[in-house]
Amino acid sequence: MGIYLNPGNDGFKRAVRSEIYVDKSALITYTNNVLDTEKAFVCVSRPRRFGKSMAANMLCAYYSKGCSSKELFQDLEISKDDFFEINLNQYDVILLNIPQLLRRVKNPEELPACIEEKVIAEIREAYPVFVDSSEKSLPDALTSVYKKASVTGNGFVFIIDEWDCLFREEKENKKAQRNYLDFLRDLFKDRTYVKLAYMTGILPIKKYGTHSALNIFDEFSMTNPKRLAKYVGFTEEEVRALCQEYEMDFEEAKRWYDGYCFRRINHIYNPKSIVDAMLEETFQSYWTGTETYEALRVYIDMNFDGLKDAIVAMLGGISCKIDTGIFQNDMMSFQGRDDVLTLLIHLGYLAYNEAKQEVLIPNEEVRSEFLRAVRQSNWHEVTDAVERSEELLEATLNCDAKAVAEGIDLVQMEHTSILSYHNENSLSCVITLAYYSAKKDYTLIREFPTGKGFADIVFLPHRNSDKPALIVELKWNQSAEGAIKQIKKQQYVQALKEYKGNLLLVAVNYDKKTKRHECVIEEVNCSDNNFPLSKSF
């Protein structure tokens, strides 16, 4: 076994032997299906901490000659596949970890030469008869071995981990980028020795004019993962099983790490954070272990028209429309807010709803990183609202309707310059932002189904909390009393009949003429199934 040629199965063996391993081996069913076909060029882009390297190590362990991996895979899902033993350890695998290779060169322009030198040396050692000491071209060396050495049998499988590392670290070095793309084009384009090429990255493949031969690759990205969606992260079923095994609260896991949704898979969780939470027995942000808020702050500070507006809205729980098609798949070519937001999708800071073409902050872990970045970006109107949100929640729980209305007035006035305020949707954003700190004690559900309509926002207390549930109904240029009547008429309380204890009905109306909010709060009791008598404040 070598470092680059047939690296073996040690990397994947460590993953399987870890305390927590979630079986994603069915990915190999897909690669087996496309092996040695026109679809054999696969590029999977996803954020850091989403298992790219583990998948690369798994494919190496499965396809690589020179090791026996049957026992390693025999209890995994792939072992049930008809092609499991046919392709197991049958190919010469070339593994290229681009970040490691890039660190080995003084000049990034020398990366292709470094790759060729190191891989050719190992190929020459394995097949000395077919690769002489004068050979400098990796494609020529591979072609010679493939055509002349019958022992190679099935050809070569390429696994390239973080293929786009050079583009992220050498953003302005166009010459190094062109050299690298030319190398990859020469390595893969029309080469019969390639039976499978699997590349991982953070960014999708960029089309560089005439350097666009990488369009032979099928793209599976955070904006369109297609058939590989369930391998992006952990599914809800997988997380639920882990929470049961480790006796952790599934709803808290969902609040902290869920939110990435794809067409075929509605809920995808951050795998690294889930594993850390289970092992540490604590739900918190584990993002800073590999990515700090400074990285996010760089993009927040690119204050394109509408970017600040969008981020405030998303902190308030609102999704924003986005056009991801104009993004140039790099970290330099930004023309407007949608380019920055699309990059943040690929970096994992935002989630993308493909069906609705909307972007959102996926969960509490990422939201906390956004808030840290916003605090350092001098967005005082946001941080002031968040800091006052505990006082607003306390006023609500004390049924101080006047203080609640005044508190919401203050948040709305501070955001007038950056947040359009013209309907119930924008009012909902302000309300959610104003109650930001409530997320520590409540799960906020917008458009909560009640059987006879939808309550605008419902605050459900977390398990073991002694705080009352809240039903918040919003009106725009109508009346708070009318909102209370709607809650009663539509019997919204019945949707919470399983909730035992006190319940607060909170009605908020914005008066366009006075430019002020009014609030009515009623306390009710849900201890029986009849609509309770209420006390108004």
C-alpha distance (Angstrom), angle and dihedral (degrees) to the residues before:
residue distance angle dihedral
M1 . . .
G2 3.77 . .
I3 3.78 138.8 .
Y4 3.80 94.1 -108.3
L5 3.83 104.6 11.1
N6 3.80 114.1 61.9
P7 3.82 96.2 -19.1
G8 3.80 92.2 -174.8
N9 3.78 131.4 -137.8
D10 3.81 105.4 -66.0
G11 3.82 93.9 107.7
F12 3.78 93.9 53.3
K13 3.79 91.9 40.3
R14 3.80 89.3 61.6
A15 3.80 90.4 51.6
V16 3.82 93.6 50.4
R17 3.80 92.0 46.6
S18 3.81 92.8 50.9
E19 3.80 118.4 110.2
I20 3.80 89.9 -108.7
Y21 3.78 119.6 36.9
V22 3.80 121.5 160.0
D23 3.79 112.4 -158.9
K24 3.82 111.5 -117.8
S25 3.81 94.6 155.5
A26 3.82 92.1 119.3
L27 3.80 84.9 81.3
I28 3.82 84.5 79.0
T29 3.81 89.1 63.2
Y30 3.78 87.5 64.5
T31 3.80 94.8 46.2
N32 3.80 90.1 47.5
N33 3.80 89.6 53.3
V34 3.81 93.2 53.1
L35 3.81 95.9 38.1
D36 3.82 111.9 128.5
T37 3.81 93.0 0.4
E38 3.79 133.7 107.0
K39 3.81 86.6 -93.8
A40 3.80 92.6 58.2
F41 3.82 92.5 107.1
V42 3.81 108.6 86.7
C43 3.82 127.1 175.7
V44 3.80 116.0 -174.2
S45 3.82 115.3 -172.2
R46 3.79 121.5 -171.6
P47 3.83 137.4 141.9
R48 3.76 127.1 -82.7
R49 3.82 114.1 -82.8
F50 3.80 91.5 35.1
G51 3.81 99.1 105.4
K52 3.81 103.1 -97.8
S53 3.81 94.7 140.7
M54 3.80 93.0 44.5
A55 3.81 89.9 55.5
A56 3.81 90.4 48.2
N57 3.81 91.5 50.9
M58 3.81 90.3 47.7
L59 3.80 92.5 54.1
C60 3.81 90.4 47.4
A61 3.80 90.9 51.4
Y62 3.79 91.8 49.4
Y63 3.80 101.9 44.9
S64 3.81 102.7 27.7
K65 3.80 120.6 111.8
G66 3.77 119.7 -139.3
C67 3.79 96.7 51.0
S68 3.79 137.3 70.8
S69 3.80 111.8 -128.5
K70 3.80 101.5 164.1
E71 3.80 93.7 103.7
L72 3.81 90.6 46.8
F73 3.82 92.1 56.4
Q74 3.79 101.3 31.2
D75 3.82 95.5 98.9
L76 3.82 95.0 40.5
E77 3.79 128.1 94.6
I78 3.81 94.5 -105.0
S79 3.81 90.3 64.7
K80 3.82 87.7 73.9
D81 3.81 91.7 59.2
D82 3.81 118.0 107.7
F83 3.82 91.0 -131.1
F84 3.80 94.9 46.8
E85 3.81 98.7 108.1
I86 3.82 95.3 28.3
N87 3.82 93.4 67.3
L88 3.81 99.8 25.5
N89 3.85 110.5 125.2
Q90 3.81 91.9 -18.6
Y91 3.82 102.4 122.4
D92 3.75 140.0 68.3
V93 3.79 102.6 -116.0
I94 3.79 123.6 -155.7
L95 3.81 112.1 -160.9
L96 3.80 118.6 -166.2
N97 3.79 118.4 -174.7
I98 3.79 98.8 -167.6
P99 3.86 98.2 -165.7
Q100 3.81 89.8 54.9
L101 3.79 93.1 46.0
L102 3.81 92.3 46.8
R103 3.80 90.0 55.9
R104 3.80 89.4 56.5
V105 3.80 95.5 62.9
K106 3.80 127.7 72.7
N107 3.79 92.3 -153.8
P108 3.84 118.6 41.3
E109 3.80 88.6 -145.1
E110 3.81 87.0 68.9
L111 3.82 94.5 60.3
P112 3.84 95.7 101.7
A113 3.82 91.8 49.1
C114 3.80 90.3 49.1
I115 3.81 91.4 51.7
E116 3.78 92.4 48.2
E117 3.79 93.9 47.9
K118 3.79 95.4 50.0
V119 3.82 97.8 41.6
I120 3.80 94.8 43.6
A121 3.81 89.6 52.2
E122 3.80 91.0 57.6
I123 3.80 93.6 43.0
R124 3.79 89.8 50.6
E125 3.79 89.7 51.6
A126 3.80 91.9 50.5
Y127 3.83 95.7 41.5
P128 3.83 106.5 23.0
V129 3.81 93.8 160.6
F130 3.78 93.7 61.1
V131 3.82 103.5 37.3
D132 3.79 117.1 53.4
S133 3.78 128.0 -160.8
S134 3.80 94.0 -100.1
E135 3.82 95.6 59.8
K136 3.84 111.8 114.7
S137 3.82 100.7 162.0
L138 3.78 116.1 87.4
P139 3.84 94.6 -161.3
D140 3.82 89.8 51.2
A141 3.81 91.7 48.7
L142 3.81 91.8 49.8
T143 3.79 92.2 46.2
S144 3.80 91.0 51.3
V145 3.79 93.1 50.1
Y146 3.80 93.5 44.6
K147 3.79 95.1 49.4
K148 3.82 99.5 38.8
A149 3.76 107.2 32.2
S150 3.77 112.2 71.2
V151 3.80 89.6 -173.3
T152 3.80 90.3 71.1
G153 3.76 86.9 67.8
N154 3.78 106.8 168.6
G155 3.80 103.3 30.4
F156 3.80 131.4 -124.9
V157 3.80 135.1 -34.7
F158 3.82 115.5 -158.8
I159 3.79 122.4 -153.5
I160 3.82 113.6 -174.9
D161 3.80 114.8 -176.5
E162 3.84 117.1 -155.5
W163 3.77 92.7 -5.4
D164 3.83 90.6 177.0
C165 3.81 95.5 56.8
L166 3.81 92.5 108.8
F167 3.82 92.0 54.1
R168 3.80 91.3 51.4
E169 3.79 97.1 44.9
E170 3.81 98.1 35.3
K171 3.80 98.7 40.0
E172 3.81 95.8 158.7
N173 3.81 100.6 34.3
K174 3.79 98.9 101.5
K175 3.79 94.0 168.7
A176 3.80 92.8 56.0
Q177 3.80 89.9 47.2
R178 3.81 92.7 50.7
N179 3.81 92.2 47.6
Y180 3.78 90.7 50.8
L181 3.81 94.1 47.5
D182 3.80 91.2 47.8
F183 3.78 89.0 52.1
L184 3.82 93.1 50.8
R185 3.79 91.5 46.1
D186 3.80 91.3 52.2
L187 3.80 91.0 45.6
F188 3.80 96.4 52.5
K189 3.79 113.2 17.9
D190 3.83 111.6 104.9
R191 3.82 92.8 -18.3
T192 3.80 112.5 147.7
Y193 3.80 92.1 -163.6
V194 3.84 89.3 70.5
K195 3.81 109.6 94.0
L196 3.80 95.5 163.1
A197 3.80 133.9 1.6
Y198 3.79 115.3 -169.9
M199 3.81 116.8 -178.9
T200 3.78 128.5 -178.1
G201 3.78 126.2 -161.1
I202 3.76 145.2 145.3
L203 3.80 96.8 -119.9
P204 3.79 126.1 49.2
I205 3.80 117.1 -111.8
K206 3.79 113.2 -72.8
K207 3.80 119.4 -139.3
Y208 3.81 107.9 -132.0
G209 3.80 103.6 -170.1
T210 3.78 108.4 -104.6
H211 3.81 88.2 4.5
S212 3.78 91.1 73.4
A213 3.80 101.4 110.2
L214 3.82 88.6 117.0
N215 3.79 86.6 78.2
I216 3.82 84.5 94.4
F217 3.81 85.2 80.4
D218 3.79 122.7 91.7
E219 3.80 108.9 -132.4
F220 3.81 123.6 -134.3
S221 3.80 107.4 -179.8
M222 3.80 142.2 159.2
T223 3.80 89.5 -95.4
N224 3.80 93.7 47.7
P225 3.82 116.1 11.1
K226 3.80 92.1 162.4
R227 3.81 114.0 -178.4
L228 3.79 93.6 -2.5
A229 3.81 96.1 59.9
K230 3.81 95.5 113.6
Y231 3.81 90.4 56.2
V232 3.82 94.3 56.8
G233 3.80 92.5 82.8
F234 3.78 141.6 -33.4
T235 3.80 118.2 -43.4
E236 3.79 122.9 -132.4
E237 3.80 91.0 -105.8
E238 3.80 90.9 53.7
V239 3.81 92.9 48.3
R240 3.78 92.8 47.0
A241 3.81 90.0 53.7
L242 3.82 91.3 50.0
C243 3.80 92.1 48.9
Q244 3.78 90.1 51.4
E245 3.82 92.0 48.5
Y246 3.79 93.9 47.6
E247 3.82 95.1 36.6
M248 3.79 92.9 -120.6
D249 3.80 127.1 149.0
F250 3.81 107.3 -97.6
E251 3.80 93.6 -159.8
E252 3.80 90.2 55.9
A253 3.81 90.4 48.4
K254 3.78 87.9 52.1
R255 3.79 93.1 49.3
W256 3.79 93.2 49.1
Y257 3.81 104.3 39.2
D258 3.83 111.6 14.2
G259 3.80 126.0 88.6
Y260 3.80 107.3 93.3
C261 3.79 104.0 115.8
F262 3.79 130.7 -177.0
R263 3.76 134.4 -176.8
R264 3.80 95.0 -99.9
I265 3.81 98.4 28.5
N266 3.79 117.4 46.5
H267 3.80 97.9 -168.2
I268 3.79 127.4 37.4
Y269 3.80 121.6 170.7
N270 3.78 130.3 -154.1
P271 3.83 101.0 -101.0
K272 3.80 99.2 -156.4
S273 3.79 92.5 49.9
I274 3.81 92.7 47.2
V275 3.81 91.2 52.0
D276 3.82 91.6 47.4
A277 3.81 91.9 48.0
M278 3.80 92.6 50.7
L279 3.81 94.0 47.4
E280 3.81 95.0 42.0
E281 3.82 92.0 40.9
T282 3.80 88.7 -136.7
F283 3.79 133.9 106.6
Q284 3.79 109.1 -139.9
S285 3.79 140.4 116.5
Y286 3.80 111.3 -63.5
W287 3.78 91.6 171.1
T288 3.80 94.2 100.8
G289 3.79 90.9 64.0
T290 3.80 89.4 80.9
E291 3.79 106.5 3.4
T292 3.79 124.7 40.9
Y293 3.75 127.6 -154.7
E294 3.80 89.9 -110.0
A295 3.82 89.1 74.5
L296 3.80 90.2 55.1
R297 3.78 92.3 43.3
V298 3.83 91.0 60.6
Y299 3.79 90.1 64.2
I300 3.80 95.6 39.5
D301 3.80 88.5 55.4
M302 3.81 89.0 58.2
N303 3.77 87.7 89.6
F304 3.80 99.2 -168.3
D305 3.78 116.6 173.0
G306 3.78 107.9 -74.7
L307 3.82 96.1 9.8
K308 3.79 95.3 103.9
D309 3.78 90.5 44.2
A310 3.82 90.5 52.8
I311 3.80 95.0 48.0
V312 3.80 92.7 49.0
A313 3.80 89.5 49.5
M314 3.79 91.6 50.1
L315 3.80 92.1 48.1
G316 3.80 83.7 54.2
G317 3.79 90.3 55.3
I318 3.81 98.7 -102.0
S319 3.81 124.4 131.6
C320 3.80 118.6 -133.2
K321 3.77 129.8 -144.0
I322 3.79 113.7 -114.4
D323 3.79 140.5 -179.9
T324 3.81 106.7 -142.6
G325 3.80 93.5 175.4
I326 3.80 96.0 82.0
F327 3.82 94.9 57.2
Q328 3.82 111.3 115.8
N329 3.83 94.4 -147.7
D330 3.77 94.7 -117.9
M331 3.80 137.9 94.1
M332 3.79 97.3 -116.9
S333 3.82 112.1 47.1
F334 3.80 102.2 80.9
Q335 3.79 117.7 158.7
G336 3.79 100.2 165.0
R337 3.78 147.4 -20.5
D338 3.83 95.0 -65.0
D339 3.81 90.9 60.2
V340 3.81 91.1 54.3
L341 3.81 93.1 44.0
T342 3.82 91.2 49.4
L343 3.80 91.1 51.6
L344 3.82 88.8 51.1
I345 3.82 88.4 54.6
H346 3.80 90.8 56.1
L347 3.81 90.5 45.6
G348 3.82 90.0 53.5
Y349 3.80 96.5 -115.5
L350 3.79 92.0 112.6
A351 3.79 135.0 33.8
Y352 3.79 124.1 -136.1
N353 3.79 126.7 -143.4
E354 3.79 102.1 -154.2
A355 3.81 94.8 -170.2
K356 3.81 93.2 54.1
Q357 3.83 95.7 29.2
E358 3.77 89.0 -131.0
V359 3.78 133.5 137.1
L360 3.81 127.1 -146.1
I361 3.79 143.8 166.4
P362 3.80 100.9 -95.5
N363 3.80 106.0 -150.3
E364 3.79 149.5 -16.2
E365 3.80 94.2 -83.1
V366 3.79 93.3 58.3
R367 3.81 92.7 37.5
S368 3.79 89.4 58.3
E369 3.81 89.8 53.1
F370 3.80 90.9 50.0
L371 3.77 90.2 51.1
R372 3.80 92.0 50.5
A373 3.80 90.0 50.7
V374 3.81 92.7 46.5
R375 3.80 91.0 51.1
Q376 3.80 89.9 56.2
S377 3.82 92.8 45.4
N378 3.81 95.2 65.0
W379 3.79 95.2 -111.8
H380 3.79 89.9 150.3
E381 3.79 95.3 167.8
V382 3.80 89.9 61.4
T383 3.79 98.2 43.0
D384 3.81 92.1 44.7
A385 3.80 90.5 53.4
V386 3.81 91.7 49.3
E387 3.79 92.7 48.1
R388 3.82 91.3 50.9
S389 3.80 93.0 45.6
E390 3.80 93.2 88.9
E391 3.81 89.5 57.6
L392 3.80 90.2 49.9
L393 3.81 92.3 51.1
E394 3.79 90.2 48.2
A395 3.82 90.5 51.2
T396 3.81 89.5 50.1
L397 3.80 93.5 50.4
N398 3.81 88.0 48.8
C399 3.82 88.6 52.1
D400 3.81 91.0 -122.5
A401 3.81 96.3 155.5
K402 3.81 94.2 175.3
A403 3.83 92.8 54.6
V404 3.80 90.2 46.8
A405 3.81 92.5 53.0
E406 3.80 91.6 47.4
G407 3.80 91.3 48.0
I408 3.79 92.3 52.0
D409 3.83 89.3 46.5
L410 3.78 89.2 57.2
V411 3.81 94.7 49.5
Q412 3.79 92.1 47.3
M413 3.80 94.0 48.9
E414 3.80 91.6 50.3
H415 3.78 90.7 52.8
T416 3.79 98.6 43.9
S417 3.80 91.4 99.2
I418 3.79 95.3 53.7
L419 3.78 107.0 24.5
S420 3.78 124.0 59.9
Y421 3.79 108.0 -127.8
H422 3.74 111.3 -163.3
N423 3.81 112.1 113.2
E424 3.80 146.1 21.3
N425 3.80 91.2 -81.6
S426 3.81 92.7 61.1
L427 3.81 89.0 42.5
S428 3.81 88.0 53.8
C429 3.81 89.8 52.2
V430 3.80 91.9 52.7
I431 3.81 91.4 46.7
T432 3.81 92.5 50.7
L433 3.79 91.5 47.8
A434 3.79 91.4 46.0
Y435 3.81 89.5 54.3
Y436 3.81 94.2 42.6
S437 3.81 95.8 128.9
A438 3.82 90.1 53.5
K439 3.83 87.4 80.0
K440 3.80 87.6 79.3
D441 3.81 89.6 66.2
Y442 3.79 104.0 19.9
T443 3.77 143.8 47.3
L444 3.81 107.3 -134.0
I445 3.79 114.7 -146.0
R446 3.77 119.0 -172.1
E447 3.81 119.2 -152.9
F448 3.81 92.3 12.3
P449 3.85 110.3 -163.4
T450 3.79 112.7 -122.5
G451 3.79 103.6 172.6
K452 3.81 91.6 -108.2
G453 3.76 98.9 52.6
F454 3.77 137.0 -48.5
A455 3.77 128.0 -62.9
D456 3.81 109.3 -136.2
I457 3.82 96.2 -129.7
V458 3.79 130.5 -3.5
F459 3.80 121.8 -166.4
L460 3.79 109.1 -153.3
P461 3.82 113.8 -169.1
H462 3.78 116.6 -125.0
R463 3.77 119.2 -107.7
N464 3.82 114.2 -71.4
S465 3.81 90.8 15.2
D466 3.81 117.9 137.1
K467 3.80 93.3 -155.0
P468 3.82 120.7 111.2
A469 3.79 123.3 -110.7
L470 3.80 116.4 -107.9
I471 3.80 129.9 -144.6
V472 3.80 109.5 -162.6
E473 3.79 119.6 -165.9
L474 3.80 120.1 -173.1
K475 3.78 130.6 -154.6
W476 3.77 131.1 -173.7
N477 3.82 115.4 -145.3
Q478 3.80 93.1 -22.3
S479 3.82 123.7 87.8
A480 3.78 140.1 -71.8
E481 3.81 89.8 -135.0
G482 3.80 88.3 56.7
A483 3.78 89.7 53.2
I484 3.80 91.1 53.0
K485 3.80 90.1 50.2
Q486 3.81 90.0 51.4
I487 3.82 91.5 53.1
K488 3.81 89.4 53.1
K489 3.79 97.2 41.3
Q490 3.80 92.9 49.4
Q491 3.80 90.4 42.7
Y492 3.79 93.7 -131.7
V493 3.79 88.9 166.8
Q494 3.80 90.7 67.9
A495 3.80 89.4 66.8
L496 3.80 86.4 65.8
K497 3.80 96.3 45.6
E498 3.81 90.3 123.1
Y499 3.78 88.0 60.3
K500 3.79 110.2 89.7
G501 3.77 120.9 -156.7
N502 3.76 138.5 33.7
L503 3.77 122.4 -15.8
L504 3.79 130.1 -166.7
L505 3.79 123.1 -144.3
V506 3.79 108.7 -154.6
A507 3.80 118.9 -169.3
V508 3.79 120.4 -172.4
N509 3.80 126.5 -176.5
Y510 3.80 129.3 -179.0
D511 3.79 115.3 -145.6
K512 3.83 110.4 -150.7
K513 3.80 92.6 -161.3
T514 3.81 97.6 53.3
K515 3.83 92.8 28.1
R516 3.76 88.5 -136.5
H517 3.78 137.0 115.4
E518 3.75 125.7 -123.1
C519 3.78 124.6 -158.4
V520 3.79 136.7 -163.0
I521 3.81 121.4 -172.9
E522 3.79 124.7 -168.1
E523 3.79 125.8 -173.2
V524 3.80 117.0 -145.4
N525 3.78 136.7 172.1
C526 3.78 122.9 -126.4
S527 3.79 98.1 -169.0
D528 3.81 91.7 115.4
N529 3.79 134.6 38.1
N530 3.77 95.6 -113.1
F531 3.76 119.7 91.9
P532 3.79 101.3 -92.7
L533 3.73 129.6 -125.5
S534 3.76 110.6 -104.2
K535 3.76 140.1 -148.4
S536 3.80 116.6 -139.8
F537 3.83 127.7 -144.1
